[in-house]
């Protein structure tokens, strides 16, 4: 095993410095000696075998379980080192076979039924609510922020994300808007409070529903925002505008046609929809097995080539596509730094093992968006070719209008206080 691991390391780490300390006390080294002198310690004899046979699953599991630790840097530093060497990362034969098989049979996995979708949401979102307060912005935006400048902070970037999306929707006051996957309510509250819309938000999380309804009441928006515990497939109304942020990743590849057919029948003929989702820049690939097991069961990250056929089949028109490349990496970096600054509080709530799992999740996500071919796409959809202006200039104009309303709303709030 020692020889096999050394060969694997030599093949994978060309730049940087990595030492693997085995339970026997033996050391394996690889790289060119540059960068941080990272050391990975394997704490039991089976850890090396697991890592060799199934690296994509084992690295996260070993770190989460405390069977693998990193010194000389953080787990993110290790994942960044692997990311910078991605062009030379070749899994061992057994790991490669697993990857090929997973890709080949991914389309045969079961659909995300309404019950399974609820179970998947419960797994991630119905944990102790205090955890999310430790690292999200004050509005609890749990999706990619939109950094207008490199030095913009998380709060401003998440507000810019909402503004950017709502600008693309061209919302008139009083318009009926559907928010699919409304989370803790931030987007719906912005739509109602700033854009003046009448909003229906759908979630499958009872915990998120309670928070969203409470927030609407606190802001005096309950008459204009209704949150429902409902699957998107159960919709029977029609809307002027539809938005979905950070939810499409949980639809599942086999349900894309159902999803876009639902958008079609739920949107008025002159309506506009905006889909904001994680995607892949490097073609179709199965989900990382560790993420699928521990973080987002039932999720799937598509390439655009997998999304567009379902859109076309539903009879919808793509009127705009925008790719956000490094924005989610910066978002995850901000979340990771905020989480690590309050890690002790998280450990008191859910324990040390959860903290290691969450640290790996945030670090691996950031590395994936910097080096692993991940991005975020925003697709604007309509039924009519002239539903939106001919050029994209209107987006900046609408954003400026929304900024003015934000300032006005803030001034009114301060005056009332």
C-alpha positions as CSV (number, residue, x, y, z in Angstrom):
1,X,0.0,0.0,0.0
2,X,2.9,2.4,0.8
3,X,4.3,1.9,-2.7
4,X,0.9,2.4,-4.3
5,X,0.2,5.6,-2.3
6,X,3.6,7.0,-3.2
7,X,3.0,6.3,-6.9
8,X,-0.4,7.9,-6.7
9,X,1.0,11.0,-5.0
10,X,3.8,11.4,-7.5
11,X,1.3,11.2,-10.3
12,X,-1.1,13.7,-8.8
13,X,1.0,16.4,-7.1
14,X,3.4,18.1,-9.6
15,X,3.5,21.6,-8.0
16,X,3.4,22.4,-4.4
17,X,4.4,20.4,-1.4
18,X,2.6,17.5,0.2
19,X,3.7,15.0,2.9
20,X,1.6,12.0,3.9
21,X,2.4,10.6,7.4
22,X,1.3,7.0,7.7
23,X,0.2,5.3,11.0
24,X,3.5,3.5,11.0
25,X,5.4,6.8,11.2
26,X,6.7,6.5,7.6
27,X,6.5,9.6,5.4
28,X,5.6,9.9,1.8
29,X,6.4,13.2,0.0
30,X,5.5,14.6,-3.4
31,X,5.6,17.9,-5.3
32,X,8.3,20.4,-6.3
33,X,8.9,21.9,-2.8
34,X,7.0,25.1,-3.5
35,X,4.1,26.6,-1.5
36,X,2.9,25.6,1.9
37,X,4.6,22.5,3.4
38,X,1.3,20.6,4.0
39,X,1.2,17.4,5.9
40,X,-1.7,14.9,5.8
41,X,-1.7,12.5,8.7
42,X,-3.6,9.2,8.3
43,X,-4.5,7.9,11.8
44,X,-5.4,4.3,11.0
45,X,-4.1,1.6,8.6
46,X,-7.4,1.4,6.6
47,X,-7.4,5.1,5.9
48,X,-4.7,4.8,3.2
49,X,-6.6,1.9,1.5
50,X,-9.9,3.9,1.5
51,X,-8.1,6.9,0.1
52,X,-6.5,4.9,-2.7
53,X,-9.6,2.9,-3.7
54,X,-12.2,5.7,-3.5
55,X,-10.5,9.1,-3.2
56,X,-13.6,11.3,-4.0
57,X,-15.6,9.8,-1.2
58,X,-12.8,8.9,1.3
59,X,-11.1,12.3,1.6
60,X,-14.2,14.0,3.0
61,X,-15.2,11.0,5.1
62,X,-11.8,10.6,6.6
63,X,-11.6,14.3,7.4
64,X,-15.1,14.4,8.8
65,X,-14.4,11.3,11.0
66,X,-11.1,12.7,12.3
67,X,-9.2,9.8,10.6
68,X,-7.3,12.3,8.5
69,X,-5.9,15.6,9.7
70,X,-4.0,18.4,8.0
71,X,-1.1,20.4,9.4
72,X,0.9,23.2,8.0
73,X,-2.3,24.7,6.6
74,X,-6.1,24.1,6.5
75,X,-8.3,21.5,4.7
76,X,-8.9,24.3,2.2
77,X,-5.2,24.6,1.6
78,X,-5.1,20.9,0.8
79,X,-8.1,21.1,-1.5
80,X,-6.6,24.1,-3.2
81,X,-3.3,22.2,-3.7
82,X,-5.3,19.4,-5.3
83,X,-7.2,21.9,-7.4
84,X,-4.1,23.5,-8.7
85,X,-2.9,20.1,-9.8
86,X,-6.2,19.1,-11.3
87,X,-4.8,18.6,-14.8
88,X,-2.6,15.8,-13.4
89,X,-5.0,14.3,-10.9
90,X,-5.8,10.8,-12.1
91,X,-7.6,8.5,-9.7
92,X,-6.2,5.0,-9.2
93,X,-7.7,2.3,-11.4
94,X,-10.5,1.3,-9.0
95,X,-11.4,4.9,-8.3
96,X,-11.5,5.6,-12.1
97,X,-13.7,2.6,-12.7
98,X,-16.1,3.8,-10.0
99,X,-16.2,7.3,-11.6
100,X,-16.9,5.9,-15.1
101,X,-19.7,3.6,-13.8
102,X,-21.3,6.4,-11.8
103,X,-21.4,8.6,-14.9
104,X,-22.8,5.7,-17.0
105,X,-25.6,4.8,-14.6
106,X,-26.4,8.3,-13.3
107,X,-29.3,8.6,-15.7
108,X,-30.8,5.4,-14.2
109,X,-31.1,6.8,-10.7
110,X,-34.6,7.2,-9.3
111,X,-36.5,10.4,-9.8
112,X,-36.9,13.0,-7.0
113,X,-40.5,12.3,-6.1
114,X,-42.3,14.7,-3.9
115,X,-41.7,12.6,-0.9
116,X,-38.0,12.1,-1.7
117,X,-37.6,15.8,-2.4
118,X,-39.0,16.6,1.1
119,X,-36.6,14.1,2.6
120,X,-33.7,15.6,0.8
121,X,-34.6,19.1,1.9
122,X,-35.1,17.9,5.5
123,X,-31.6,16.4,5.5
124,X,-29.9,19.8,4.9
125,X,-32.2,22.6,5.9
126,X,-34.1,21.3,8.9
127,X,-31.0,21.0,11.2
128,X,-30.6,23.4,14.1
129,X,-31.5,26.8,12.7
130,X,-28.7,28.5,14.7
131,X,-26.0,27.1,12.4
132,X,-27.0,29.2,9.5
133,X,-26.8,32.4,11.5
134,X,-23.1,31.7,12.0
135,X,-22.0,32.2,8.4
136,X,-24.8,33.6,6.2
137,X,-25.5,37.3,5.7
138,X,-28.2,39.0,7.7
139,X,-30.8,38.1,5.0
140,X,-29.9,34.5,5.0
141,X,-29.1,34.3,1.3
142,X,-27.9,30.7,0.8
143,X,-26.9,31.0,-2.8
144,X,-24.2,32.6,-4.9
145,X,-23.7,36.3,-4.3
146,X,-23.1,38.9,-7.0
147,X,-19.9,40.8,-6.4
148,X,-20.0,44.0,-8.3
149,X,-16.5,44.9,-7.3
150,X,-13.7,42.6,-6.0
151,X,-13.7,44.2,-2.5
152,X,-17.4,44.2,-2.0
153,X,-18.5,42.5,1.3
154,X,-20.9,39.6,1.6
155,X,-23.9,41.7,2.7
156,X,-23.6,44.1,-0.2
157,X,-22.9,41.3,-2.7
158,X,-26.0,39.4,-1.6
159,X,-28.1,42.5,-1.9
160,X,-26.6,43.1,-5.4
161,X,-27.6,39.5,-6.3
162,X,-31.2,40.1,-5.4
163,X,-31.2,43.4,-7.3
164,X,-29.6,41.9,-10.4
165,X,-32.1,39.1,-10.6
166,X,-35.1,41.3,-10.0
167,X,-33.9,43.8,-12.6
168,X,-34.0,41.0,-15.2
169,X,-37.6,40.2,-14.2
170,X,-38.9,43.7,-15.1
171,X,-41.5,43.7,-12.4
172,X,-44.3,46.2,-12.3
173,X,-45.9,47.1,-8.9
174,X,-48.6,44.6,-8.0
175,X,-47.3,41.9,-10.4
176,X,-48.0,38.3,-9.2
177,X,-44.6,36.7,-8.7
178,X,-43.8,33.1,-7.8
179,X,-40.6,32.2,-5.9
180,X,-39.8,28.5,-6.3
181,X,-37.6,27.5,-3.4
182,X,-38.1,30.6,-1.3
183,X,-35.8,29.4,1.6
184,X,-35.8,31.8,4.5
185,X,-37.8,34.4,2.5
186,X,-35.2,36.9,1.6
187,X,-35.9,37.1,-2.2
188,X,-39.7,37.1,-1.7
189,X,-39.4,39.9,0.9
190,X,-37.2,41.9,-1.5
191,X,-39.7,41.4,-4.3
192,X,-42.6,42.6,-2.1
193,X,-40.9,45.3,-0.2
194,X,-38.7,46.9,-2.9
195,X,-40.3,45.8,-6.2
196,X,-43.8,46.1,-4.9
197,X,-44.9,42.7,-6.1
198,X,-47.5,40.3,-4.8
199,X,-45.4,37.2,-4.0
200,X,-46.0,33.5,-3.4
201,X,-43.1,31.6,-2.0
202,X,-42.8,27.8,-2.1
203,X,-40.5,25.7,0.2
204,X,-40.3,22.1,1.4
205,X,-38.7,23.0,4.7
206,X,-40.9,23.5,7.7
207,X,-38.1,25.3,9.5
208,X,-37.5,27.7,6.7
209,X,-41.3,28.3,6.4
210,X,-41.6,29.3,10.0
211,X,-38.7,31.8,9.7
212,X,-40.0,33.3,6.4
213,X,-43.5,33.8,7.7
214,X,-42.1,35.4,10.9
215,X,-40.0,37.8,8.9
216,X,-42.9,38.8,6.6
217,X,-44.9,39.6,9.7
218,X,-42.1,41.6,11.3
219,X,-41.8,43.7,8.1
220,X,-45.5,44.3,7.7
221,X,-45.5,42.4,4.4
222,X,-47.8,39.4,5.3
223,X,-50.6,40.8,3.1
224,X,-48.2,40.8,0.0
225,X,-46.1,37.7,0.7
226,X,-47.5,34.2,1.2
227,X,-45.2,31.3,2.0
228,X,-46.4,27.8,1.5
229,X,-45.1,24.3,2.3
230,X,-45.6,23.0,-1.2
231,X,-43.9,21.1,-4.0
232,X,-43.6,23.1,-7.3
233,X,-45.4,20.2,-9.1
234,X,-48.6,20.9,-7.2
235,X,-49.0,24.4,-8.6
236,X,-52.4,25.4,-10.1
237,X,-52.2,29.2,-10.4
238,X,-50.5,31.4,-13.0
239,X,-48.1,34.2,-12.4
240,X,-46.7,37.3,-14.2
241,X,-43.2,36.5,-13.1
242,X,-41.4,33.4,-11.8
243,X,-38.0,33.2,-10.1
244,X,-36.1,30.3,-8.7
245,X,-32.7,30.8,-7.0
246,X,-30.6,27.9,-5.8
247,X,-33.3,25.3,-6.1
248,X,-32.8,23.8,-9.6
249,X,-29.8,21.9,-8.3
250,X,-32.3,19.8,-6.3
251,X,-34.7,19.1,-9.1
252,X,-32.8,16.0,-10.4
253,X,-31.9,15.3,-14.0
254,X,-34.9,13.0,-14.6
255,X,-37.3,15.8,-13.7
256,X,-36.1,18.6,-15.8
257,X,-38.9,18.3,-18.3
258,X,-41.5,18.3,-15.5
259,X,-39.9,21.3,-14.0
260,X,-39.9,23.4,-17.2
261,X,-43.4,22.2,-18.2
262,X,-44.5,23.5,-14.7
263,X,-42.8,26.8,-15.4
264,X,-44.7,27.0,-18.8
265,X,-48.2,26.3,-17.4
266,X,-47.6,28.5,-14.3
267,X,-46.5,31.6,-16.3
268,X,-48.8,33.9,-18.1
269,X,-48.3,34.3,-21.9
270,X,-46.4,37.6,-21.5
271,X,-44.5,36.4,-18.4
272,X,-40.8,36.2,-17.7
273,X,-39.0,33.7,-15.5
274,X,-35.4,33.7,-14.1
275,X,-33.6,30.6,-13.2
276,X,-30.4,30.9,-11.0
277,X,-28.5,27.7,-10.6
278,X,-25.1,26.0,-10.2
279,X,-23.9,24.4,-13.4
280,X,-20.8,22.8,-15.0
281,X,-18.6,24.4,-17.5
282,X,-16.8,21.1,-18.4
283,X,-19.7,18.9,-19.5
284,X,-21.8,16.2,-17.9
285,X,-20.5,14.5,-14.8
286,X,-22.0,12.6,-11.9
287,X,-22.3,14.3,-8.5
288,X,-19.4,14.1,-6.1
289,X,-20.3,11.1,-4.0
290,X,-19.4,12.7,-0.7
291,X,-21.6,15.8,-1.4
292,X,-24.4,13.5,-2.5
293,X,-24.3,11.4,0.7
294,X,-23.6,14.0,3.3
295,X,-24.6,17.4,2.1
296,X,-27.1,17.5,-0.7
297,X,-28.7,14.1,-1.3
298,X,-30.7,13.9,-4.6
299,X,-28.9,16.9,-6.1
300,X,-27.4,17.2,-9.6
301,X,-25.3,19.9,-11.1
302,X,-26.0,20.1,-14.9
303,X,-24.1,21.4,-17.9
304,X,-26.1,23.8,-20.0
305,X,-26.3,21.1,-22.7
306,X,-28.5,19.1,-20.3
307,X,-30.7,22.0,-19.4
308,X,-31.5,23.5,-22.8
309,X,-33.3,20.5,-24.4
310,X,-35.8,20.4,-21.5
311,X,-36.4,24.1,-21.9
312,X,-37.0,23.7,-25.6
313,X,-39.2,20.7,-25.1
314,X,-41.4,22.7,-22.7
315,X,-41.9,25.4,-25.4
316,X,-40.1,28.1,-23.6
317,X,-37.8,30.7,-25.2
318,X,-34.3,31.5,-23.7
319,X,-34.1,35.3,-23.8
320,X,-30.9,35.7,-21.9
321,X,-28.1,33.7,-20.3
322,X,-25.4,35.0,-18.0
323,X,-22.5,33.0,-16.5
324,X,-21.2,33.9,-13.1
325,X,-17.8,32.2,-12.9
326,X,-15.9,33.0,-9.7
327,X,-18.7,34.7,-7.8
328,X,-19.6,31.5,-5.9
329,X,-16.0,30.8,-5.0
330,X,-15.9,34.2,-3.3
331,X,-19.3,33.6,-1.7
332,X,-18.1,30.3,-0.2
333,X,-14.8,31.9,0.9
334,X,-16.8,34.5,2.9
335,X,-19.0,31.7,4.4
336,X,-16.0,29.6,5.3
337,X,-14.2,32.5,7.0
338,X,-17.3,33.5,8.9
339,X,-18.0,29.9,9.9
340,X,-14.5,29.3,11.1
341,X,-14.5,32.5,13.2
342,X,-17.5,31.1,15.1
343,X,-16.6,27.4,14.9
344,X,-16.7,27.0,18.7
345,X,-20.3,28.1,18.7
346,X,-21.2,25.6,16.0
347,X,-19.5,22.8,18.0
348,X,-21.6,23.6,21.0
349,X,-24.8,23.3,18.9
350,X,-24.1,20.2,16.8
351,X,-20.7,18.8,17.9
352,X,-17.2,18.5,16.6
353,X,-17.9,16.0,13.9
354,X,-20.5,18.3,12.3
355,X,-18.0,21.1,12.3
356,X,-15.4,19.0,10.4
357,X,-18.1,18.0,7.9
358,X,-19.2,21.6,7.4
359,X,-15.7,22.9,7.1
360,X,-15.0,20.3,4.4
361,X,-18.2,21.2,2.7
362,X,-17.4,24.9,2.5
363,X,-13.8,24.4,1.6
364,X,-14.5,21.7,-1.1
365,X,-17.3,23.9,-2.6
366,X,-14.9,26.9,-2.9
367,X,-12.2,24.8,-4.5
368,X,-14.7,23.3,-6.9
369,X,-15.7,26.8,-8.1
370,X,-12.1,27.9,-8.5
371,X,-10.6,24.8,-10.1
372,X,-13.3,22.2,-10.7
373,X,-15.3,23.5,-13.6
374,X,-18.3,24.8,-11.6
375,X,-20.1,28.0,-12.3
376,X,-23.5,29.6,-11.8
377,X,-25.9,30.4,-14.7
378,X,-28.8,32.7,-14.8
379,X,-31.3,31.8,-17.6
380,X,-34.1,34.2,-18.5
381,X,-37.2,32.5,-20.0
382,X,-40.3,33.7,-21.7
383,X,-43.1,32.5,-24.0
384,X,-42.9,35.4,-26.4
385,X,-39.8,36.6,-28.2
386,X,-40.5,40.2,-27.4
387,X,-41.3,39.7,-23.7
388,X,-38.2,41.6,-22.8
389,X,-36.3,44.5,-24.5
390,X,-34.1,43.7,-27.5
391,X,-30.8,44.6,-25.7
392,X,-29.5,44.1,-22.2
393,X,-29.2,47.8,-21.4
394,X,-32.5,47.7,-19.5
395,X,-30.9,45.6,-16.7
396,X,-28.6,48.4,-15.5
397,X,-31.5,50.9,-15.8
398,X,-33.7,48.6,-13.7
399,X,-30.9,48.1,-11.1
400,X,-30.6,51.8,-10.6
401,X,-34.4,52.1,-10.0
402,X,-34.2,49.4,-7.4
403,X,-31.2,51.0,-5.7
404,X,-33.2,54.2,-5.4
405,X,-36.1,52.2,-3.8
406,X,-33.7,50.5,-1.5
407,X,-32.4,53.9,-0.3
408,X,-35.9,55.2,0.1
409,X,-37.0,52.2,2.1
410,X,-34.0,52.4,4.4
411,X,-34.6,56.2,4.9
412,X,-38.2,55.5,5.8
413,X,-37.3,52.8,8.2
414,X,-34.7,55.0,10.0
415,X,-37.3,57.9,10.2
416,X,-39.9,55.6,11.7
417,X,-37.5,54.4,14.3
